[in-house]
Amino acid sequence: MRLADFEMYRELLHRHTGVDLTPDKSSLLDARLTPIAKKWGYPTFESMTIALRGVPENALIIDVVEAMMMNETMFFRDARPFEDLKNTIIPYLAKERAKYKSLRFWSAGCSTGEEPYSIAMAVKECGTPLKNWDIDIIGTDISHSVLSKAREGHYSQFDVQRGLPSPMLIKYFHQADGGGWQLDSSIMSMVDFLHSNLLDPVRDLGPFDVIFCRNVLCAMDDAAKTRILDNLARTLEPDGFLVLGDEETLPTACVSLRPLPELPGFYGPADGTHRMDRLEKLKKTS
């Protein structure tokens, strides 16, 4: 791929998603975009590139942006955040929200659904403390294609072998006709999927008790990270929790959130009202 063409696609992806591609991704970009050129009837990748220059927003640009996204995900990714969710965060919130019996979760950048469904399974495993509670789990992504797959709840053998504990597979999945595994309707019904761009102001979604935005920000520049994190912070309850990926931290410019030292990878509003003594006690006994 010519450098000028790579820069055009790089700018296009950054404008739409905040992701900042590095030059070493040039060959990967070529491999992902060549099928898009064929889908749209362009004889070559180069002819599609020419057509894209200077055109207004259209369906081709949406397809190109989606093809460039890195949608790596898995069930219960890294395990520890989900253990903390089940053993510390949910018990804490169960006491704090006992009067209202309602909890809201958001998987921001949910890809093909493994993360929000993992949240749903973790909630199910809590059992009696959340019996008869109103549980609302939202999964959002910028890609229409991954949201379609998420709504199907159908996963390959490879998908379920990555991170999903065997007891969970037996309990919440069944083998599907034609191969693969189908998620049980009791879990699927707990999650709603919506199309959303995290760079845009969040409207009519919050507030949330817990937001997972894990491994979404790692390829973005600090300006995009701060913009997204500020958007997320505005939707958190005063004592709500934001969960980031193991390699992700707050940019210096982000002053709307603060780390929660007792829970690595968890953050709260900068002026949050967490009852730290209770959190510390739950963490020690989990």
Protein Blocks (a to p, Z undefined) as FASTA:
>chain_A
ZZklmmmmmmmmmmmnopacdfklmmmmmmmmmmmmmmnopabfklmmmmmnopacdfkl
mmmmmmmpccbdcehihklmmmmmmmmmmmmmmmmmmmnopacdddehklnommmmmmmm
mmmmnmmmlgoiacddddddfblklmmmmmnopacfklmmnopafklmmmmgccdehiaj
dddfklmmmpccddddfkbccehkbccfbdcdehklmmpcfklmmmmmmmmmmmpcfkbc
cdddfkbccdfklmkbccdfklghiacdfkbcbdfklmmmmmmmZZ
